[in-house]
Amino acid sequence: MTDLPYIHRVSLDDVPAHGLAVTLVPDEAQRAALARFVDIPAVHSLTADLRISPVGAGAHVTGRLKAQ
């Protein structure tokens, strides 16, 4: 498997029944790694606002991604 440039893990044990809001904002080095990974010149900004909800033995993730 290819090494991914940015990973944020959340244990299902940390997700309450009503869900969990998570905001991810990679730093400059992480954004540079993401840009190299998708072969683009740069990622100037990136924010992911996510909601993780438990579903059975897994989770459902919804959210909004904003990037420049």
N, C-alpha and C positions, 0 to 999 in steps of 0.2 A: 504494500500500500504506500502511496505517496505521502510524504510528510507534509501536513498542512501548515500554513504559515501562522494561523491564529486559531486557537481552540479555547473555549471557555466551558468548562465542565460544571454541571450542577447535579448533585446527588439527588435522586428521587426522594430520599429520606428528608431532604431539606425543603421539599415543596409541600406547603400546607394544603389541606383540602380545598381552600378557597383560591389557591393559585399563588404564584409568585411573580412579581414584576422585576425585570432585570434590564438595566441599561448598560450596554457595552460601548466603550469608546477606546479603540486601539490607539496606542501611542505612535509616535513618528516612526520608530523602527518597525513596529508591527505593520503599519500602513505601507511602508516601503516593501516589506516582505510580501504583503498581499498583492501589491502592484506587480512585483516580479513574477509571482505565481500565476497571475492572469495575463501576463505579458502586455501591460499597459505602462505608459510613462510614469504615472504617479497616482496615488490616492491622497488628496490633500486633506480631506476630512471624512470621517465615517462615524456614524452613530446608529446603534440598533436598539430600539425600545421594544422589549419582548415581554410576553406574558406566558408563563409556563403553567399549565393546568394538568393535574394528575388524571390519567384515563387508564383504568384497569391496572396492569402491571407496568405501564409506560407513561408517556406524557404527550400532550398536545401543545405545540408552540405556535403562537401567532405574534405578529408585531409589524413594526415599520422600520425600514432601513433607509437612511439618508446618507448619501455620499457625494463627494466632489472629486 
